[in-house]
Amino acid sequence: MEANDTKQLRIRTGCVKRYLQHYNRTYKEYLSYQKEAEKEEQKVKKMEEDKKDEAEIKHQKQVLEETLMMIPNTKTRLEGAVADLTELVVFWWRKSCRRQWPKGRP
């Protein structure tokens, strides 16, 4: 392996580590919003069952709506992080294959 290849490998390894860290953060955030939405839904139901003040219920529903709006955004970012990482791995796999096999192979 040439010195330039080693340098590129170190750079790309760092990129993969950053992508994985971003993926983990985004995944945890996604799970957190889902849990929060479930909790808020239960809270709204309980408030309605207990006949709480209508203004309080309205406010709690608004909190729930805001949480639900964040889930698709977070999911999109998570899918983007997965796509970026997949693209990076496929790129380097193909580049590696071109070096190892003669023309006409993968």
OpenMM code with the backbone's topology and positions (N, CA, C; nanometers):
from openmm import Vec3, app, unit

residues = "MET GLU ALA ASN ASP THR LYS GLN LEU ARG ILE ARG THR GLY CYS VAL LYS ARG TYR LEU GLN HIS TYR ASN ARG THR TYR LYS GLU TYR LEU SER TYR GLN LYS GLU ALA GLU LYS GLU GLU GLN LYS VAL LYS LYS MET GLU GLU ASP LYS LYS ASP GLU ALA GLU ILE LYS HIS GLN LYS GLN VAL LEU GLU GLU THR LEU MET MET ILE PRO ASN THR LYS THR ARG LEU GLU GLY ALA VAL ALA ASP LEU THR GLU LEU VAL VAL PHE TRP TRP ARG LYS SER CYS ARG ARG GLN TRP PRO LYS GLY ARG PRO".split()
positions = [
    Vec3(0.0855, -0.1168, 0.0000),
    Vec3(0.0000, 0.0000, 0.0000),
    Vec3(0.0903, 0.1234, 0.0000),
    Vec3(0.0592, 0.2150, -0.0881),
    Vec3(0.1390, 0.3360, -0.0998),
    Vec3(0.1096, 0.4311, 0.0157),
    Vec3(0.2015, 0.5252, 0.0360),
    Vec3(0.1845, 0.6223, 0.1442),
    Vec3(0.0568, 0.7047, 0.1242),
    Vec3(0.0288, 0.7410, -0.0013),
    Vec3(-0.0918, 0.8192, -0.0304),
    Vec3(-0.2172, 0.7377, 0.0018),
    Vec3(-0.2126, 0.6071, -0.0296),
    Vec3(-0.3270, 0.5207, 0.0017),
    Vec3(-0.3487, 0.5130, 0.1523),
    Vec3(-0.2407, 0.5030, 0.2268),
    Vec3(-0.2506, 0.4958, 0.3720),
    Vec3(-0.3118, 0.6249, 0.4265),
    Vec3(-0.2670, 0.7371, 0.3726),
    Vec3(-0.3208, 0.8658, 0.4156),
    Vec3(-0.4698, 0.8743, 0.3831),
    Vec3(-0.5078, 0.8348, 0.2637),
    Vec3(-0.6479, 0.8368, 0.2239),
    Vec3(-0.7322, 0.7437, 0.3110),
    Vec3(-0.6745, 0.6282, 0.3445),
    Vec3(-0.7453, 0.5330, 0.4302),
    Vec3(-0.7703, 0.5939, 0.5685),
    Vec3(-0.6703, 0.6624, 0.6242),
    Vec3(-0.6881, 0.7279, 0.7536),
    Vec3(-0.7951, 0.8375, 0.7467),
    Vec3(-0.7918, 0.9138, 0.6388),
    Vec3(-0.8912, 1.0205, 0.6207),
    Vec3(-1.0307, 0.9607, 0.6119),
    Vec3(-1.0438, 0.8568, 0.5311),
    Vec3(-1.1761, 0.7953, 0.5117),
    Vec3(-1.2243, 0.7236, 0.6377),
    Vec3(-1.1342, 0.6675, 0.7130),
    Vec3(-1.1715, 0.6041, 0.8391),
    Vec3(-1.2274, 0.7094, 0.9340),
    Vec3(-1.1625, 0.8260, 0.9366),
    Vec3(-1.2133, 0.9366, 1.0184),
    Vec3(-1.3516, 0.9809, 0.9728),
    Vec3(-1.3732, 0.9832, 0.8417),
    Vec3(-1.5054, 1.0196, 0.7885),
    Vec3(-1.6107, 0.9202, 0.8345),
    Vec3(-1.5782, 0.7921, 0.8266),
    Vec3(-1.6738, 0.6893, 0.8684),
    Vec3(-1.7049, 0.7041, 1.0170),
    Vec3(-1.6030, 0.7298, 1.0974),
    Vec3(-1.6264, 0.7485, 1.2413),
    Vec3(-1.7191, 0.8660, 1.2660),
    Vec3(-1.6981, 0.9762, 1.1944),
    Vec3(-1.7855, 1.0927, 1.2107),
    Vec3(-1.9283, 1.0622, 1.1662),
    Vec3(-1.9416, 0.9913, 1.0543),
    Vec3(-2.0750, 0.9533, 1.0079),
    Vec3(-2.1454, 0.8665, 1.1109),
    Vec3(-2.0722, 0.7716, 1.1686),
    Vec3(-2.1324, 0.6834, 1.2680),
    Vec3(-2.1730, 0.7611, 1.3930),
    Vec3(-2.0908, 0.8555, 1.4351),
    Vec3(-2.1257, 0.9375, 1.5508),
    Vec3(-2.2513, 1.0197, 1.5208),
    Vec3(-2.2558, 1.0767, 1.4001),
    Vec3(-2.3739, 1.1545, 1.3593),
    Vec3(-2.4966, 1.0634, 1.3544),
    Vec3(-2.4794, 0.9437, 1.2988),
    Vec3(-2.5899, 0.8478, 1.2909),
    Vec3(-2.6401, 0.8127, 1.4302),
    Vec3(-2.5483, 0.7830, 1.5221),
    Vec3(-2.5879, 0.7462, 1.6584),
    Vec3(-2.6632, 0.8592, 1.7281),
    Vec3(-2.6131, 0.9821, 1.7146),
    Vec3(-2.6810, 1.0972, 1.7749),
    Vec3(-2.8211, 1.1139, 1.7172),
    Vec3(-2.8306, 1.1050, 1.5852),
    Vec3(-2.9590, 1.1236, 1.5191),
    Vec3(-3.0553, 1.0115, 1.5549),
    Vec3(-3.0043, 0.8893, 1.5622),
    Vec3(-3.0890, 0.7756, 1.5984),
    Vec3(-3.1424, 0.7906, 1.7411),
    Vec3(-3.0557, 0.8311, 1.8319),
    Vec3(-3.0989, 0.8520, 1.9707),
    Vec3(-3.2021, 0.9639, 1.9786),
    Vec3(-3.1803, 1.0689, 1.9016),
    Vec3(-3.2749, 1.1802, 1.8992),
    Vec3(-3.4106, 1.1327, 1.8454),
    Vec3(-3.4083, 1.0510, 1.7401),
    Vec3(-3.5308, 0.9971, 1.6815),
    Vec3(-3.6074, 0.9140, 1.7841),
    Vec3(-3.5367, 0.8254, 1.8525),
    Vec3(-3.6009, 0.7432, 1.9556),
    Vec3(-3.6562, 0.8289, 2.0691),
    Vec3(-3.5818, 0.9312, 2.1050),
    Vec3(-3.6242, 1.0211, 2.2122),
    Vec3(-3.7553, 1.0911, 2.1756),
    Vec3(-3.7662, 1.1407, 2.0521),
    Vec3(-3.8895, 1.2067, 2.0094),
    Vec3(-4.0067, 1.1091, 2.0080),
    Vec3(-3.9813, 0.9859, 1.9669),
    Vec3(-4.0890, 0.8868, 1.9667),
    Vec3(-4.1385, 0.8600, 2.1089),
    Vec3(-4.0454, 0.8424, 2.2011),
    Vec3(-4.0835, 0.8189, 2.3406),
    Vec3(-4.1579, 0.9386, 2.3983),
    Vec3(-4.1082, 1.0578, 2.3672),
    Vec3(-4.1725, 1.1794, 2.4166),
    Vec3(-4.3144, 1.1911, 2.3619),
    Vec3(-4.3337, 1.1570, 2.2349),
    Vec3(-4.4674, 1.1641, 2.1752),
    Vec3(-4.5626, 1.0666, 2.2451),
    Vec3(-4.5155, 0.9476, 2.2726),
    Vec3(-4.5996, 0.8500, 2.3432),
    Vec3(-4.6382, 0.9021, 2.4819),
    Vec3(-4.5403, 0.9584, 2.5501),
    Vec3(-4.5651, 1.0121, 2.6840),
    Vec3(-4.6652, 1.1277, 2.6788),
    Vec3(-4.6499, 1.2162, 2.5819),
    Vec3(-4.7402, 1.3307, 2.5687),
    Vec3(-4.8819, 1.2848, 2.5339),
    Vec3(-4.8925, 1.1820, 2.4478),
    Vec3(-5.0250, 1.1294, 2.4144),
    Vec3(-5.0957, 1.0758, 2.5385),
    Vec3(-5.0209, 1.0018, 2.6203),
    Vec3(-5.0780, 0.9485, 2.7435),
    Vec3(-5.1196, 1.0615, 2.8377),
    Vec3(-5.0374, 1.1644, 2.8429),
    Vec3(-5.0675, 1.2782, 2.9303),
    Vec3(-5.1964, 1.3479, 2.8851),
    Vec3(-5.2134, 1.3664, 2.7542),
    Vec3(-5.3340, 1.4308, 2.7018),
    Vec3(-5.4569, 1.3453, 2.7335),
    Vec3(-5.4464, 1.2155, 2.7107),
    Vec3(-5.5591, 1.1262, 2.7397),
    Vec3(-5.5979, 1.1328, 2.8873),
    Vec3(-5.4969, 1.1299, 2.9732),
    Vec3(-5.5235, 1.1348, 3.1177),
    Vec3(-5.5905, 1.2677, 3.1552),
    Vec3(-5.5407, 1.3773, 3.0967),
    Vec3(-5.5996, 1.5078, 3.1264),
    Vec3(-5.7453, 1.5128, 3.0812),
    Vec3(-5.7738, 1.4534, 2.9647),
    Vec3(-5.9113, 1.4517, 2.9152),
    Vec3(-6.0003, 1.3644, 3.0032),
    Vec3(-5.9480, 1.2515, 3.0476),
    Vec3(-6.0238, 1.1625, 3.1368),
    Vec3(-6.0526, 1.2297, 3.2706),
    Vec3(-5.9539, 1.3049, 3.3197),
    Vec3(-5.9690, 1.3722, 3.4492),
    Vec3(-6.0449, 1.5044, 3.4383),
    Vec3(-6.0897, 1.5359, 3.3165),
    Vec3(-6.1664, 1.6602, 3.2929),
    Vec3(-6.0895, 1.7844, 3.3390),
    Vec3(-5.9633, 1.7908, 3.3003),
    Vec3(-5.8811, 1.9080, 3.3338),
    Vec3(-5.9293, 2.0301, 3.2554),
    Vec3(-5.8735, 2.1439, 3.2899),
    Vec3(-5.9069, 2.2700, 3.2250),
    Vec3(-5.8798, 2.2598, 3.0741),
    Vec3(-5.9708, 2.3113, 2.9944),
    Vec3(-5.9613, 2.3028, 2.8483),
    Vec3(-5.8349, 2.3722, 2.7954),
    Vec3(-5.7956, 2.4815, 2.8572),
    Vec3(-5.6751, 2.5535, 2.8144),
    Vec3(-5.5497, 2.4686, 2.8380),
    Vec3(-5.5450, 2.3976, 2.9488),
    Vec3(-5.4315, 2.3103, 2.9780),
    Vec3(-5.4242, 2.1957, 2.8771),
    Vec3(-5.5408, 2.1388, 2.8453),
    Vec3(-5.5453, 2.0296, 2.7479),
    Vec3(-5.5007, 2.0798, 2.6109),
    Vec3(-5.5481, 2.1978, 2.5745),
    Vec3(-5.5099, 2.2571, 2.4457),
    Vec3(-5.3586, 2.2788, 2.4387),
    Vec3(-5.3032, 2.3307, 2.5469),
    Vec3(-5.1581, 2.3529, 2.5517),
    Vec3(-5.0827, 2.2196, 2.5393),
    Vec3(-5.1296, 2.1177, 2.6080),
    Vec3(-5.0634, 1.9877, 2.6042),
    Vec3(-5.0724, 1.9255, 2.4652),
    Vec3(-5.1854, 1.9463, 2.3975),
    Vec3(-5.1990, 1.8975, 2.2598),
    Vec3(-5.1025, 1.9688, 2.1666),
    Vec3(-5.0810, 2.0963, 2.1921),
    Vec3(-4.9861, 2.1731, 2.1118),
    Vec3(-4.8437, 2.1201, 2.1319),
    Vec3(-4.8100, 2.0872, 2.2553),
    Vec3(-4.6790, 2.0283, 2.2840),
    Vec3(-4.6652, 1.8961, 2.2091),
    Vec3(-4.7703, 1.8163, 2.2103),
    Vec3(-4.7702, 1.6879, 2.1387),
    Vec3(-4.7515, 1.7088, 1.9889),
    Vec3(-4.8220, 1.8037, 1.9317),
    Vec3(-4.8104, 1.8326, 1.7888),
    Vec3(-4.6681, 1.8741, 1.7514),
    Vec3(-4.6070, 1.9569, 1.8346),
    Vec3(-4.4693, 2.0003, 1.8078),
    Vec3(-4.3730, 1.8815, 1.8111),
    Vec3(-4.3948, 1.7914, 1.9042),
    Vec3(-4.3111, 1.6725, 1.9131),
    Vec3(-4.3311, 1.5844, 1.7907),
    Vec3(-4.4562, 1.5662, 1.7499),
    Vec3(-4.4857, 1.4833, 1.6330),
    Vec3(-4.4275, 1.5427, 1.5046),
    Vec3(-4.4192, 1.6752, 1.4981),
    Vec3(-4.3611, 1.7399, 1.3805),
    Vec3(-4.2103, 1.7144, 1.3701),
    Vec3(-4.1456, 1.6913, 1.4821),
    Vec3(-4.0010, 1.6692, 1.4809),
    Vec3(-3.9629, 1.5283, 1.4349),
    Vec3(-4.0523, 1.4330, 1.4489),
    Vec3(-4.0196, 1.2943, 1.4150),
    Vec3(-3.9860, 1.2782, 1.2663),
    Vec3(-4.0683, 1.3288, 1.1718),
    Vec3(-4.0314, 1.3128, 1.0302),
    Vec3(-3.9001, 1.3826, 0.9950),
    Vec3(-3.8766, 1.5004, 1.0542),
    Vec3(-3.7519, 1.5721, 1.0296),
    Vec3(-3.6317, 1.4902, 1.0755),
    Vec3(-3.6418, 1.4349, 1.1929),
    Vec3(-3.5321, 1.3554, 1.2469),
    Vec3(-3.5131, 1.2281, 1.1655),
    Vec3(-3.6236, 1.1677, 1.1228),
    Vec3(-3.6152, 1.0466, 1.0417),
    Vec3(-3.5462, 1.0763, 0.9084),
    Vec3(-3.5774, 1.1900, 0.8492),
    Vec3(-3.5141, 1.2294, 0.7233),
    Vec3(-3.3638, 1.2481, 0.7417),
    Vec3(-3.3239, 1.3118, 0.8513),
    Vec3(-3.1805, 1.3304, 0.8786),
    Vec3(-3.1119, 1.1966, 0.9019),
    Vec3(-3.1811, 1.1056, 0.9700),
    Vec3(-3.1269, 0.9729, 0.9958),
    Vec3(-3.1086, 0.8972, 0.8645),
    Vec3(-3.2082, 0.9012, 0.7787),
    Vec3(-3.1977, 0.8353, 0.6486),
    Vec3(-3.0848, 0.8965, 0.5653),
    Vec3(-3.0687, 1.0277, 0.5748),
    Vec3(-2.9600, 1.0943, 0.5033),
    Vec3(-2.8236, 1.0493, 0.5528),
    Vec3(-2.8093, 1.0343, 0.6832),
    Vec3(-2.6818, 0.9888, 0.7396),
    Vec3(-2.6515, 0.8468, 0.6951),
    Vec3(-2.7527, 0.7613, 0.6915),
    Vec3(-2.7339, 0.6233, 0.6452),
    Vec3(-2.6954, 0.6225, 0.4976),
    Vec3(-2.7633, 0.7037, 0.4169),
    Vec3(-2.7332, 0.7100, 0.2737),
    Vec3(-2.5906, 0.7602, 0.2495),
    Vec3(-2.5482, 0.8619, 0.3237),
    Vec3(-2.4116, 0.9137, 0.3094),
    Vec3(-2.3085, 0.8067, 0.3429),
    Vec3(-2.3311, 0.7371, 0.4514),
    Vec3(-2.2375, 0.6331, 0.4935),
    Vec3(-2.2347, 0.5191, 0.3918),
    Vec3(-2.3501, 0.4784, 0.3442),
    Vec3(-2.3579, 0.3716, 0.2447),
    Vec3(-2.2841, 0.4117, 0.1175),
    Vec3(-2.3055, 0.5344, 0.0751),
    Vec3(-2.2382, 0.5851, -0.0452),
    Vec3(-2.0865, 0.5824, -0.0274),
    Vec3(-2.0406, 0.6235, 0.0884),
    Vec3(-1.8970, 0.6243, 0.1157),
    Vec3(-1.8393, 0.4833, 0.1132),
    Vec3(-1.9077, 0.3894, 0.1765),
    Vec3(-1.8592, 0.2510, 0.1803),
    Vec3(-1.8582, 0.1906, 0.0403),
    Vec3(-1.9641, 0.2114, -0.0368),
    Vec3(-1.9707, 0.1574, -0.1732),
    Vec3(-1.8604, 0.2177, -0.2598),
    Vec3(-1.8381, 0.3464, -0.2470),
    Vec3(-1.7320, 0.4127, -0.3245),
    Vec3(-1.5966, 0.3481, -0.2974),
    Vec3(-1.5640, 0.3319, -0.1707),
    Vec3(-1.4332, 0.2759, -0.1374),
    Vec3(-1.4256, 0.1272, -0.1679),
    Vec3(-1.5353, 0.0556, -0.1607),
    Vec3(-1.5350, -0.0856, -0.1967),
    Vec3(-1.5078, -0.1000, -0.3460),
    Vec3(-1.5765, -0.0190, -0.4263),
    Vec3(-1.5547, -0.0243, -0.5711),
    Vec3(-1.4122, 0.0162, -0.6078),
    Vec3(-1.3602, 0.1176, -0.5418),
    Vec3(-1.2239, 0.1616, -0.5683),
    Vec3(-1.1261, 0.0508, -0.5321),
    Vec3(-1.1525, -0.0170, -0.4218),
    Vec3(-1.0688, -0.1279, -0.3785),
    Vec3(-1.0751, -0.2429, -0.4793),
    Vec3(-1.1931, -0.2719, -0.5294),
    Vec3(-1.2097, -0.3815, -0.6247),
    Vec3(-1.1345, -0.3550, -0.7543),
    Vec3(-1.1345, -0.2315, -0.8004),
    Vec3(-1.0641, -0.1972, -0.9239),
    Vec3(-0.9145, -0.2216, -0.9103),
    Vec3(-0.8608, -0.2035, -0.7928),
    Vec3(-0.7176, -0.2248, -0.7715),
    Vec3(-0.6832, -0.3730, -0.7632),
    Vec3(-0.7748, -0.4547, -0.7117),
    Vec3(-0.7438, -0.5934, -0.6866),
    Vec3(-0.7683, -0.6838, -0.8059),
    Vec3(-0.8690, -0.6532, -0.8875),
    Vec3(-0.9034, -0.7413, -0.9965),
    Vec3(-0.8718, -0.6780, -1.1313),
    Vec3(-0.8444, -0.7626, -1.2284),
    Vec3(-0.8221, -0.7091, -1.3629),
    Vec3(-0.9515, -0.6489, -1.4193),
    Vec3(-0.9362, -0.5771, -1.5304),
    Vec3(-1.0543, -0.5123, -1.5901),
    Vec3(-1.1590, -0.6164, -1.6253),
    Vec3(-1.2836, -0.5726, -1.6187),
    Vec3(-1.3948, -0.6627, -1.6495),
    Vec3(-1.4540, -0.7273, -1.5253),
    Vec3(-1.3906, -0.7142, -1.4102),
    Vec3(-1.4421, -0.7683, -1.2842),
    Vec3(-1.5132, -0.6552, -1.2101),
    Vec3(-1.5742, -0.6821, -1.0950),
    Vec3(-1.6527, -0.5799, -1.0228),
    Vec3(-1.5834, -0.4524, -1.0054),
] * unit.nanometer
topology = app.Topology()
chain = topology.addChain("A")
for resn in residues:
    res = topology.addResidue(resn, chain)
    for name in ("N", "CA", "C"):
        topology.addAtom(name, app.Element.getBySymbol(name[0]), res)
